[in-house]
C-alpha cells in the first residue's frame, strides 16, 4: 500500500461508488437504528442556558488558564472582557467570539448588561476588593482570585457587599476541584493513613523582578503581601482543606529570606510557620520567593501510613505517593487541567441557585486573618498567637 493519505470525504466518495447488494443495504439499515441512552450522562447546558461570564483582567493567568477553563466548562460561557488594553480585547474577542468589552473606567456599566451573570476577578491582589465590590453592587455574582484581598478588613467589606446585593462571592481556590487533591482528601477521610498526626507543606519559587508577571508581586500596593500571600497560601489552604472541621487555633512564624535582597524592599520574601489546630494537629509550612526550582509539596503523616505529594498544587502534573500500610504506591486521579472548568461549573451552579460556593468569601477571610497573624508573629520574633 502506498503512503498517500486520503481525506474522509475521498474515502466516503469512493465507498459510495461501489454498488451494494440488497441484503447488505438492509444490514446497514438495521445497524443504523437508534437506541436509547443508557446511564446518567452529565450533558452540558445548551448555550442559551449557560451562566454568562465576564473576565476582568486579561493577563497571563487569565489567558492561559481561566479562559480555557471557561471554554471547557459545561455550565458557563464567556460574554465579556474587561481590560485596559483595547488591542488585547479585540484579539481575544475575535478568537473566542466575545464582543462585549469594558475598561476599568466604565466598569460599572456592567450593571445594565443582561448578558453578564458572573464576574471573574483576575487582577493583582491590591485591586480585588475594589472590583469585587463594584461588581457585586452591579448585581453580579463574583468569583475572585486568591488571595481574596490585601487585608482582612477588605475581605469583610467584600462579604458585606455580597450580602447586601444578595449575590454569591467565591474565592478561586482551584485545589478544591483538582482531582488528585480530592483523591488525597478521600484517602485521608477513609482512614487510609490511620489517625492524621502531622502535615507539612512547602511552596515557593525564585521571583524574577525583570519578568512582568512577577513585577507586581514585589510591590506592596498591588500584591498585598509577599510570598505567603502568593504561593504559601496554597499550602495553608490545601492543608486546612484536608482536615475538615478541625480549624486553626494558634500560629507562630518567622521570616526566612535575605534581608539585604533588593527584591524584598516592600514585601516579605519568605516565611516559615507552624499552625496548631483545635484538635492538636500540627501543620508546619514554608513559603519563599528565593527558591529554585519551583517547589510545591504536601505531606500528610498518619499513625499507619503517610501520603506525599510533589508536585502537589500545580496546573498539570500532581500525583500521590502513599507510603506504609503495604507497598509504596503512586496514585494518579485524573486530568488536573479539568480543575479550572470544574471550579467554573461549581460556581456557575451555585450562582444560578444563589447558594454558597464550595470556597466562599468566608474561607478567603479566614486565610487572610491567619496570614496577618503570621506576620504579626514574625514581627515579634516568632511569638505564638491565638487565632
C-alpha positions in Angstrom: 0.0 0.0 0.0 1.3 3.5 -0.8 1.9 6.1 1.8 -0.5 8.5 0.2 -3.2 9.9 2.6 -6.9 10.2 1.7 -9.4 12.7 3.2 -12.5 11.5 4.9 -14.5 13.0 2.0 -12.5 11.0 -0.6 -13.0 7.7 1.3 -16.7 8.3 1.7 -17.0 9.1 -2.0 -15.0 6.0 -3.0 -17.2 3.8 -0.9 -20.3 5.4 -2.4 -19.1 4.4 -5.9 -19.3 0.7 -5.1 -22.7 -0.8 -5.6 -24.1 -2.8 -2.6 -26.2 -5.9 -2.7 -29.8 -5.5 -1.4 -29.0 -7.7 1.6 -26.0 -5.6 2.5 -28.2 -2.4 2.3 -30.7 -3.9 4.7 -28.0 -4.9 7.1 -26.6 -1.4 7.2 -30.0 0.0 7.7 -30.6 -2.4 10.6 -27.3 -1.4 12.2 -28.1 2.3 11.9 -31.2 2.1 14.1 -31.0 4.4 17.1 -31.0 3.1 20.6 -31.9 4.9 23.8 -29.1 6.2 26.0 -28.2 4.0 29.0 -27.0 5.7 32.2 -26.9 9.1 33.7 -24.9 11.4 31.4 -23.7 14.8 32.6 -24.6 16.7 29.5 -23.6 20.3 29.1 -26.2 23.0 29.2 -27.3 24.4 25.9 -25.5 27.7 25.1 -28.6 29.8 25.9 -28.9 28.3 29.4 -25.3 28.7 30.5 -24.3 31.3 33.0 -22.7 34.2 31.3 -19.3 35.3 32.5 -17.2 38.5 32.2 -13.4 38.1 32.8 -11.9 41.1 34.5 -8.1 41.3 33.7 -6.5 39.7 30.7 -3.0 38.9 32.0 -1.1 35.6 31.6 -3.1 33.6 34.1 -6.5 34.7 32.7 -5.5 34.0 29.1 -3.6 30.8 29.8 -5.8 29.2 32.5 -9.1 31.0 33.2 -10.3 31.4 29.7 -9.6 27.8 28.6 -11.3 26.7 31.8 -14.5 28.6 30.9 -14.3 27.2 27.4 -14.1 23.7 28.7 -16.9 24.1 31.2 -20.4 22.7 30.9 -22.5 25.4 32.6 -20.7 28.7 31.6 -19.8 30.8 28.6 -17.8 34.0 28.2 -19.7 37.0 27.1 -17.5 40.0 28.1 -13.9 41.1 28.7 -12.8 43.9 31.0 -9.3 45.2 30.3 -7.3 48.4 29.9 -6.0 47.1 26.6 -8.4 47.5 23.6 -6.0 45.7 21.4 -5.9 42.7 23.7 -9.7 42.7 23.9 -10.1 42.8 20.2 -7.6 40.0 19.6 -9.1 37.7 22.3 -12.6 38.7 21.3 -12.0 37.6 17.8 -10.5 34.3 18.9 -13.3 33.4 21.3 -16.4 35.1 19.9 -16.7 37.7 22.7 -18.0 41.1 21.6 -18.8 42.9 24.8 -15.8 45.0 26.1 -15.5 47.2 29.1 -12.5 49.1 30.6 -11.7 49.9 34.2 -13.2 53.4 34.0 -16.6 52.3 32.6 -16.7 49.0 34.5 -19.8 50.0 36.5 -21.8 49.9 33.2 -22.0 46.1 33.6 -25.0 46.7 35.9 -27.0 47.4 32.7 -25.7 44.4 30.8 -28.1 41.4 31.0 -25.5 39.3 29.2 -23.3 39.1 32.3 -24.3 36.9 35.3 -20.9 36.2 36.9 -17.7 38.1 37.1 -14.2 36.5 37.5 -11.7 39.0 39.0 -8.3 38.1 37.7 -6.4 41.3 38.8 -3.5 41.9 41.1 -4.5 41.4 44.8 -4.5 45.1 45.6 -7.4 45.6 43.2 -9.5 42.6 44.3 -11.6 44.4 46.9 -12.5 47.4 44.7 -13.6 45.5 41.6 -15.3 42.7 43.6 -17.4 45.3 45.5 -18.2 47.2 42.3 -19.3 44.0 40.5 -21.5 43.0 43.5 -23.1 46.4 43.6 -23.8 46.0 39.9 -25.8 42.9 40.7 -23.3 40.3 39.5 -22.0 37.2 41.3 -18.3 37.3 41.8 -15.5 34.7 41.8 -12.3 36.4 42.9 -8.8 35.0 42.5 -6.8 34.1 45.6 -5.7 35.6 47.9 -9.1 37.3 48.5 -7.7 40.7 49.2 -4.9 42.7 50.8 -6.3 42.9 54.3 -9.0 41.2 56.4 -10.9 44.5 56.6 -11.1 44.4 52.8 -12.3 40.8 52.9 -15.0 41.8 55.4 -16.2 44.6 53.1 -16.4 42.3 50.2 -18.5 39.8 52.2 -20.8 42.6 53.4 -21.2 43.8 49.8 -22.3 40.3 48.7 -24.8 40.1 51.5 -26.2 43.5 50.7 -26.6 42.6 47.0 -27.9 39.1 47.7 -25.2 37.7 45.4 -22.7 34.9 45.7 -19.0 35.6 46.4 -16.4 32.9 46.0 -12.6 32.7 46.2 -10.8 30.8 43.4 -9.2 28.1 45.5 -8.9 25.7 42.5 -7.3 22.9 44.5 -10.7 22.1 46.0 -11.6 21.0 42.4 -8.3 19.4 41.4 -8.8 15.6 41.1 -5.5 14.4 42.7 -6.0 16.5 45.8 -9.6 15.4 46.0 -8.4 11.8 45.9 -5.9 12.6 48.7 -8.7 14.0 50.8 -10.8 10.9 50.1 -7.9 8.7 51.3 -7.4 10.7 54.4 -11.1 10.7 55.3 -11.4 6.9 54.6 -8.7 6.3 57.2 -6.0 5.1 54.8 -3.4 6.9 56.9 -4.9 6.0 60.3 -5.1 9.0 62.6 -3.7 12.1 61.0 -0.8 13.3 63.1 1.2 15.9 61.2 1.1 18.0 57.9 4.0 19.7 56.2 3.7 22.0 53.2 6.4 23.8 51.2 5.7 26.1 48.3 8.0 28.6 46.6 9.9 29.8 43.5 12.6 32.3 42.7 11.0 35.7 42.0 12.3 37.4 38.9 12.0 41.2 39.2 12.6 41.6 35.4 9.7 39.3 34.4 6.4 41.2 34.0 4.2 38.6 35.8 6.5 38.8 38.8 6.9 42.6 39.0 3.6 43.4 40.7 4.1 40.6 43.2 7.1 42.6 44.6 5.0 45.8 45.1 3.1 46.1 48.3 0.2 48.1 46.9 -0.6 45.5 44.2 0.5 42.3 46.0 -1.0 42.9 49.4 1.8 40.8 51.0 4.8 38.7 50.0 5.4 35.1 49.2 2.9 33.8 51.8 0.1 35.7 50.0 1.0 34.5 46.6 2.4 30.9 46.8 2.4 30.0 50.5 -1.4 30.3 50.7 -1.6 27.1 48.6 0.0 25.1 51.4 -2.1 26.8 54.1 -5.5 26.5 52.3 -4.8 23.0 51.0 -3.8 21.7 54.4 -6.9 23.1 56.0 -9.0 21.6 53.2 -7.7 18.1 54.2 -8.7 18.3 57.9 -12.3 19.1 57.6 -13.9 20.8 60.6 -10.7 20.9 62.7 -10.0 24.6 62.5 -6.8 26.6 63.3 -6.3 27.6 67.0 -2.8 29.2 67.1 0.1 30.1 64.9 3.7 31.2 65.1 6.0 32.3 62.3 9.5 33.7 61.4 10.8 35.4 58.3 13.3 33.4 56.2 14.9 35.4 53.4 18.0 37.6 53.0 17.1 40.9 54.4 19.5 42.7 52.1 17.9 41.3 48.9 16.6 44.4 47.0 13.6 42.4 45.7 12.1 42.5 49.1 12.1 46.1 50.0 8.2 46.1 50.1 7.1 42.5 50.7 8.4 39.5 52.6 10.5 37.1 50.6 9.9 34.0 52.7 8.3 32.8 55.9 8.3 29.6 58.0 5.1 28.9 60.0 3.7 26.5 62.5 -0.1 26.1 62.9 -1.9 24.2 65.6 -5.5 23.1 65.2 -8.2 22.9 67.8 -7.7 19.1 68.0 -4.0 19.4 68.4 -2.8 18.6 64.9 0.4 20.5 63.8 0.8 22.0 60.3 4.3 23.1 59.6 4.9 25.1 56.4 7.2 27.3 54.5 6.8 29.8 51.7 9.5 31.5 49.6 10.3 33.8 46.7 14.0 32.7 47.0 13.9 29.0 45.9 14.9 27.4 42.7 13.4 25.3 41.2 9.7 25.8 41.8 8.6 23.8 44.8 5.1 22.5 45.5 4.9 19.8 48.1 2.4 18.5 50.7 3.0 15.6 53.2 0.3 14.1 55.4 1.7 11.8 58.2 -0.7 9.4 59.9 -0.4 6.6 62.5 -0.5 3.9 59.8 0.7 5.5 56.6 1.8 8.7 55.0 0.8 10.5 51.8 3.3 12.6 49.9 2.5 14.9 47.0 5.3 16.6 45.0 4.2 18.4 42.9 1.0 19.0 44.9 -0.8 22.0 43.6 0.3 22.6 40.0 -1.8 23.0 37.0 -0.8 19.9 35.2 1.1 17.1 36.9 0.1 16.4 40.6 0.5 12.9 42.0 0.3 11.0 45.2 2.8 8.6 46.8 1.3 6.5 49.5 3.9 5.0 51.9 3.4 2.5 54.7 0.5 0.1 55.3 1.7 -2.0 52.4 3.9 -1.5 49.4 4.6 2.1 48.3 2.0 3.2 45.7 1.9 6.0 43.3 -1.6 7.2 42.6 -3.0 9.4 39.9 -6.5 10.7 39.9 -7.5 12.2 36.6 -6.6 15.2 34.4 -5.6 18.2 36.6 -6.4 20.6 33.8 -10.0 19.9 34.5 -9.8 21.8 37.8 -10.4 25.2 36.1 -13.5 24.0 34.3 -14.8 22.2 37.5 -14.3 25.4 39.5 -16.2 27.5 37.0 -19.0 25.0 36.7 -19.4 24.7 40.5 -19.6 28.5 40.9 -22.0 28.8 37.9 -24.4 26.3 39.6 -24.0 28.0 42.9 -24.8 31.4 41.4 -27.8 30.0 39.4 -29.3 28.7 42.7 -28.0 31.7 44.7 -26.4 29.4 47.3 -22.9 29.4 48.8 -20.0 28.2 46.7 -17.6 25.5 48.0 -14.9 28.1 48.6 -16.9 31.1 49.8 -15.7 34.6 50.8 -15.6 33.5 54.5 -12.9 31.0 53.6 -10.8 33.7 52.0 -11.3 35.9 55.0 -10.2 33.1 57.4 -6.9 32.6 55.4 -6.0 36.3 55.3 -6.6 36.6 59.0 -4.2 33.7 59.6 -1.5 35.2 57.3 -1.9 38.6 59.1 -1.3 36.7 62.4 1.8 35.1 60.8 3.2 38.5 60.0 2.5 39.8 63.5 4.2 36.7 65.0 7.2 37.1 62.7 7.4 40.8 63.6 7.5 39.9 67.3 10.2 37.3 66.9 8.1 34.2 66.4 5.6 34.5 69.3 2.7 32.1 69.3 -0.6 33.9 68.7 -4.2 32.7 69.3 -6.5 32.7 66.3 
